[in-house]
Amino acid sequence: MSSNGIQSVISDSNVVTNHPTMGEPFGKALIELAKENDKIVGLSADLAKYTDIHVFRDEFPDRFYNVGMSEQLMMCAASGLAKEGFIPFATTYSTFIARRCYDFISQAICEHHTNVKIIGGLPGLQSGYGPSHQATDDLAILGAMPNLTIIDPCDAVEMMQATKAVAEFEGPVYMRLLRGNRVPVVLDQYDYHFEIGKAKLLRDGGDVLVISCGEMTMRALDAAEDLEKEGIHVAVLHSPTIKPLDSETILAEIQKKPGRLVVTAENHTVVGGLGSLVANLLVDNQVPAKMKKIALPDQYLAAGTLETLQDLYGVSTKAVTEQLRNFLK
């Protein structure tokens, strides 16, 4: 058991999937980037193995710093490294980033626009260990932080592409992490290329437009395939950048087919995440639309097996399919 109380069983991916998989996409991408750029360094708050930065540590031990169980100190250290010209990737669990480190991220990183990359493991409902490790509110909390770019990748393909884009981007970034030995590979089928601040239409459909982020895009695509067999045509617009939101593309897709149901899907509480942002966007631009949200409830979630919890709280592929079917009745 690690010093943060997480058993080694969760070194595997916590994403339930039937797709092909890849191991440690973030760590592997960071190694390749570091071979070309000696300014890239890694930091961990005693969770290297559980945030995939252990593979970077093993490849570049002189460019890795374990600060121990001191997440707030890690953010300040990362800011100091950035001010000296380095590109620090600071990794820990999303719940610790959003709840323990908010003031330190604000004061040491975002206020000064330092070039720190914050990588958060176990975002949303990716842990069965209960509320202490379920970061269901990280997008809402960190979304209020000025100067902070926020990214929620879908799969291993995007995790690797986004890591490269984040390293090349100048400024503070918070990116949700997909990690472990079995991270799904999905977007290779869609000729996909990640760009910070851009949403991409992955499939079109006339009955419902799903605007999704993170692993919920994978579930939306799977649900769309299942519903297609029933004659229900589902479009999926993937919005991996939560901040800044690609307002132009989202509004264009909504207005392209007036009257089509709009559904947001996210691995995050229904409060303050992608759904709230899209709803605000519609109101601000006076665009009429019938809209529903697929998200986690506004409550502390239970402990249990991940597959059971995802079904229970409505974010599994089965649950997404059922909700879309019911919305259209």
C-alpha positions as CSV (number, residue, x, y, z in Angstrom):
1,M,0.0,0.0,0.0
2,S,1.3,3.4,-0.9
3,S,1.6,6.2,1.6
4,N,-1.6,7.7,0.2
5,G,-3.5,4.6,1.0
6,I,-4.1,3.2,-2.5
7,Q,-3.4,-0.5,-3.1
8,S,-1.3,-1.7,-5.9
9,V,-4.3,-3.2,-7.7
10,I,-5.2,0.2,-9.2
11,S,-1.9,0.4,-11.1
12,D,-4.0,-1.0,-13.9
13,S,-6.4,1.2,-15.8
14,N,-9.6,2.1,-14.1
15,V,-11.5,2.6,-17.4
16,V,-13.9,-0.3,-18.1
17,T,-13.6,-1.0,-21.8
18,N,-13.9,-3.6,-24.6
19,H,-11.6,-1.6,-26.9
20,P,-8.0,-2.3,-27.7
21,T,-5.7,-0.9,-25.1
22,M,-2.2,0.7,-24.5
23,G,-0.1,0.9,-21.4
24,E,1.1,4.1,-19.8
25,P,0.5,6.5,-22.8
26,F,1.3,9.6,-20.7
27,G,4.6,8.3,-19.4
28,K,5.7,7.0,-22.8
29,A,4.8,10.3,-24.5
30,L,6.7,12.3,-21.9
31,I,9.8,10.1,-22.4
32,E,9.8,10.8,-26.1
33,L,9.3,14.5,-25.6
34,A,12.1,14.6,-23.0
35,K,14.5,13.0,-25.4
36,E,14.1,16.0,-27.6
37,N,13.8,18.7,-24.9
38,D,16.1,18.6,-21.9
39,K,14.0,21.2,-20.1
40,I,11.2,18.7,-19.4
41,V,11.2,17.5,-15.8
42,G,8.8,15.4,-13.8
43,L,7.5,15.7,-10.2
44,S,5.4,13.4,-8.1
45,A,3.8,13.6,-4.6
46,D,4.7,10.0,-3.7
47,L,2.4,8.6,-6.5
48,A,4.8,8.0,-9.4
49,K,3.6,4.5,-10.0
50,Y,0.0,5.5,-10.0
51,T,0.3,8.4,-12.4
52,D,2.4,6.7,-15.0
53,I,5.3,9.1,-14.4
54,H,7.3,6.2,-13.0
55,V,8.4,5.2,-16.5
56,F,9.8,8.7,-17.0
57,R,11.5,8.5,-13.6
58,D,13.2,5.2,-14.7
59,E,14.3,6.7,-18.0
60,F,15.4,10.1,-16.6
61,P,16.2,9.7,-12.8
62,D,18.1,13.0,-12.7
63,R,15.1,14.9,-14.1
64,F,12.6,13.5,-11.6
65,Y,11.7,14.8,-8.2
66,N,9.5,13.0,-5.6
67,V,8.5,15.6,-3.0
68,G,6.7,13.0,-0.8
69,M,3.2,13.5,0.5
70,S,3.4,17.3,0.0
71,E,1.2,18.2,-2.9
72,Q,1.1,21.9,-2.1
73,L,4.9,22.0,-1.9
74,M,5.1,20.2,-5.3
75,M,3.0,23.0,-6.9
76,C,5.4,25.7,-5.5
77,A,8.5,23.7,-6.6
78,A,7.0,23.2,-10.1
79,S,6.5,27.0,-10.3
80,G,10.1,27.6,-9.2
81,L,11.4,25.2,-11.9
82,A,9.2,26.9,-14.5
83,K,10.6,30.3,-13.6
84,E,14.1,28.9,-14.2
85,G,13.1,27.8,-17.7
86,F,12.1,24.2,-17.1
87,I,8.9,22.6,-18.2
88,P,7.7,20.8,-15.1
89,F,5.0,18.1,-15.2
90,A,3.6,17.8,-11.7
91,T,1.5,14.7,-11.1
92,T,-0.8,13.4,-8.4
93,Y,-4.4,12.5,-8.0
94,S,-7.0,15.0,-9.3
95,T,-8.8,15.1,-5.9
96,F,-5.6,16.3,-4.2
97,I,-4.9,18.8,-7.0
98,A,-8.4,20.4,-6.8
99,R,-9.0,20.3,-3.1
100,R,-5.6,20.5,-1.4
101,C,-3.7,22.6,-3.8
102,Y,-6.2,25.2,-5.1
103,D,-4.6,28.2,-3.3
104,F,-1.1,27.2,-4.2
105,I,-1.9,26.7,-7.8
106,S,-3.6,30.1,-7.8
107,Q,-0.8,32.0,-6.0
108,A,2.3,30.2,-7.3
109,I,1.3,29.2,-10.8
110,C,-1.7,30.8,-12.4
111,E,-1.4,34.4,-11.0
112,H,2.2,34.5,-12.5
113,H,1.3,32.5,-15.6
114,T,4.1,30.1,-14.9
115,N,4.6,27.3,-17.4
116,V,3.6,24.4,-15.2
117,K,1.7,21.3,-16.5
118,I,-0.5,19.7,-13.8
119,I,-1.5,16.1,-14.5
120,G,-4.3,14.6,-12.4
121,G,-5.0,10.9,-12.0
122,L,-8.3,9.3,-11.1
123,P,-10.5,12.2,-12.4
124,G,-14.2,11.9,-12.0
125,L,-15.4,8.4,-11.2
126,Q,-12.3,6.3,-11.9
127,S,-11.9,4.9,-8.4
128,G,-14.0,2.6,-6.3
129,Y,-12.4,3.9,-3.1
130,G,-15.1,6.4,-2.2
131,P,-15.2,10.2,-2.0
132,S,-11.6,10.8,-0.8
133,H,-10.3,9.6,-4.2
134,Q,-13.2,10.4,-6.5
135,A,-12.5,13.8,-8.1
136,T,-16.0,14.4,-9.2
137,D,-15.7,18.2,-8.9
138,D,-12.2,19.0,-10.3
139,L,-13.5,20.7,-13.5
140,A,-15.9,22.9,-11.5
141,I,-13.2,23.9,-8.9
142,L,-10.3,24.4,-11.3
143,G,-12.5,25.9,-14.0
144,A,-12.8,29.1,-12.0
145,M,-9.0,29.6,-12.0
146,P,-7.9,32.4,-14.3
147,N,-5.1,31.6,-16.8
148,L,-5.6,27.8,-16.4
149,T,-6.1,25.7,-19.6
150,I,-8.1,22.5,-18.8
151,I,-8.0,19.4,-20.9
152,D,-9.9,16.1,-20.6
153,P,-8.6,13.5,-23.1
154,C,-10.7,10.6,-24.4
155,D,-8.2,7.7,-24.9
156,A,-4.6,6.6,-25.2
157,V,-4.3,8.2,-28.7
158,E,-5.4,11.6,-27.4
159,M,-3.4,11.2,-24.2
160,M,-0.2,11.0,-26.1
161,Q,-1.2,13.8,-28.6
162,A,-2.3,16.1,-25.8
163,T,0.9,15.5,-23.7
164,K,2.9,16.8,-26.7
165,A,0.6,19.7,-27.2
166,V,0.7,20.6,-23.5
167,A,4.5,20.5,-23.5
168,E,4.7,22.9,-26.4
169,F,2.0,25.2,-25.0
170,E,3.2,28.2,-23.0
171,G,1.3,28.6,-19.8
172,P,-0.3,26.7,-17.0
173,V,-2.3,23.6,-17.9
174,Y,-4.4,21.1,-15.9
175,M,-4.9,17.8,-17.7
176,R,-6.9,14.9,-16.6
177,L,-5.0,11.6,-16.8
178,L,-5.9,8.3,-18.3
179,R,-3.3,5.9,-17.0
180,G,-2.4,2.3,-16.3
181,N,-1.8,-0.9,-18.2
182,R,-5.0,-0.9,-20.2
183,V,-5.9,2.6,-21.5
184,P,-8.5,2.3,-24.3
185,V,-7.5,3.1,-27.9
186,V,-10.5,4.6,-29.7
187,L,-9.8,7.7,-31.7
188,D,-7.4,6.0,-34.2
189,Q,-10.5,5.0,-36.1
190,Y,-11.5,8.6,-36.6
191,D,-8.3,10.2,-38.2
192,Y,-8.2,12.3,-35.0
193,H,-5.7,15.0,-34.2
194,F,-5.8,16.8,-30.9
195,E,-5.6,20.6,-30.8
196,I,-5.8,22.7,-27.7
197,G,-9.1,24.7,-27.7
198,K,-10.7,22.7,-30.5
199,A,-13.8,20.4,-30.5
200,K,-14.1,17.8,-33.2
201,L,-17.2,16.2,-34.7
202,L,-16.4,12.5,-34.7
203,R,-19.7,11.3,-36.2
204,D,-22.9,12.9,-37.5
205,G,-26.5,12.1,-36.8
206,G,-29.9,13.8,-37.1
207,D,-31.7,12.7,-33.9
208,V,-29.4,13.8,-31.1
209,L,-26.1,15.7,-30.7
210,V,-23.9,14.4,-27.9
211,I,-21.3,16.9,-26.7
212,S,-18.8,15.0,-24.6
213,C,-15.4,15.1,-23.1
214,G,-12.9,12.6,-21.6
215,E,-13.7,8.9,-21.6
216,M,-17.4,9.8,-22.0
217,T,-16.7,10.4,-25.7
218,M,-15.7,6.7,-25.9
219,R,-19.0,5.8,-24.2
220,A,-21.0,8.1,-26.5
221,L,-19.4,6.6,-29.6
222,D,-20.2,3.1,-28.4
223,A,-23.8,4.1,-27.5
224,A,-24.2,5.7,-30.9
225,E,-23.2,2.4,-32.6
226,D,-25.7,0.5,-30.6
227,L,-28.5,3.0,-31.2
228,E,-27.8,3.1,-34.9
229,K,-29.0,-0.5,-35.1
230,E,-32.4,0.8,-33.7
231,G,-32.6,3.5,-36.3
232,I,-31.5,6.2,-33.9
233,H,-28.9,8.5,-35.4
234,V,-26.4,10.0,-32.8
235,A,-23.8,12.7,-33.6
236,V,-20.8,12.9,-31.3
237,L,-18.9,16.2,-30.8
238,H,-15.8,15.6,-28.7
239,S,-14.8,18.6,-26.7
240,P,-11.5,17.7,-24.9
241,T,-10.6,21.3,-24.0
242,I,-12.9,22.4,-21.2
243,K,-11.2,25.8,-20.9
244,P,-11.1,27.6,-23.2
245,L,-14.3,26.0,-24.6
246,D,-14.6,25.9,-28.4
247,S,-17.7,28.0,-28.3
248,E,-17.7,28.6,-32.1
249,T,-17.7,24.9,-33.0
250,I,-20.3,23.9,-30.4
251,L,-22.7,26.6,-31.4
252,A,-22.3,25.8,-35.1
253,E,-23.1,22.1,-34.5
254,I,-26.1,22.9,-32.4
255,Q,-27.5,25.4,-34.9
256,K,-26.7,23.2,-37.9
257,K,-29.8,21.1,-37.2
258,P,-32.4,23.2,-35.3
259,G,-34.7,21.1,-33.1
260,R,-32.2,18.3,-32.6
261,L,-31.8,17.2,-29.0
262,V,-28.5,18.3,-27.4
263,V,-27.0,16.1,-24.7
264,T,-23.8,16.8,-22.8
265,A,-21.9,13.8,-21.4
266,E,-19.1,14.0,-18.8
267,N,-17.3,12.1,-16.1
268,H,-17.9,14.8,-13.6
269,T,-20.6,16.2,-11.3
270,V,-23.6,17.7,-13.0
271,V,-22.6,21.0,-11.3
272,G,-20.1,23.3,-13.0
273,G,-18.7,21.0,-15.7
274,L,-19.1,20.7,-19.4
275,G,-22.9,20.6,-19.2
276,S,-23.0,23.8,-17.3
277,L,-20.7,25.5,-19.7
278,V,-22.7,24.5,-22.7
279,A,-25.9,25.6,-21.0
280,N,-24.3,29.0,-20.3
281,L,-23.2,29.2,-23.9
282,L,-26.7,28.7,-25.2
283,V,-28.1,31.3,-22.8
284,D,-25.4,33.9,-23.5
285,N,-25.9,33.6,-27.3
286,Q,-29.7,33.3,-27.1
287,V,-29.7,30.0,-28.9
288,P,-32.8,27.9,-28.3
289,A,-32.2,24.1,-27.8
290,K,-33.7,21.2,-26.0
291,M,-30.9,20.0,-23.7
292,K,-30.2,17.2,-21.4
293,K,-27.1,16.3,-19.2
294,I,-25.5,12.9,-18.6
295,A,-23.2,13.4,-15.6
296,L,-22.5,12.3,-12.1
297,P,-25.0,13.3,-9.4
298,D,-24.4,16.2,-7.0
299,Q,-23.5,14.0,-4.1
300,Y,-20.6,12.1,-2.5
301,L,-20.4,8.8,-4.4
302,A,-20.3,5.3,-2.8
303,A,-17.3,2.9,-2.7
304,G,-17.5,-0.3,-4.7
305,T,-16.4,-2.0,-7.9
306,L,-15.9,0.5,-10.7
307,E,-18.2,-1.2,-13.2
308,T,-21.0,-1.3,-10.6
309,L,-20.6,2.3,-9.7
310,Q,-20.5,3.5,-13.4
311,D,-23.8,1.7,-14.0
312,L,-25.3,3.0,-10.8
313,Y,-24.4,6.6,-11.5
314,G,-25.3,6.6,-15.2
315,V,-21.9,6.9,-16.9
316,S,-21.3,3.4,-18.3
317,T,-21.9,2.7,-21.9
318,K,-25.0,0.8,-21.0
319,A,-26.3,3.6,-18.9
320,V,-25.5,6.2,-21.6
321,T,-27.4,4.2,-24.2
322,E,-30.4,3.8,-22.0
323,Q,-30.5,7.5,-21.2
324,L,-30.2,8.6,-24.8
325,R,-33.0,6.2,-25.8
326,N,-35.2,7.5,-23.0
327,F,-34.5,11.2,-23.8
328,L,-35.8,10.6,-27.3
329,K,-39.1,8.9,-26.3
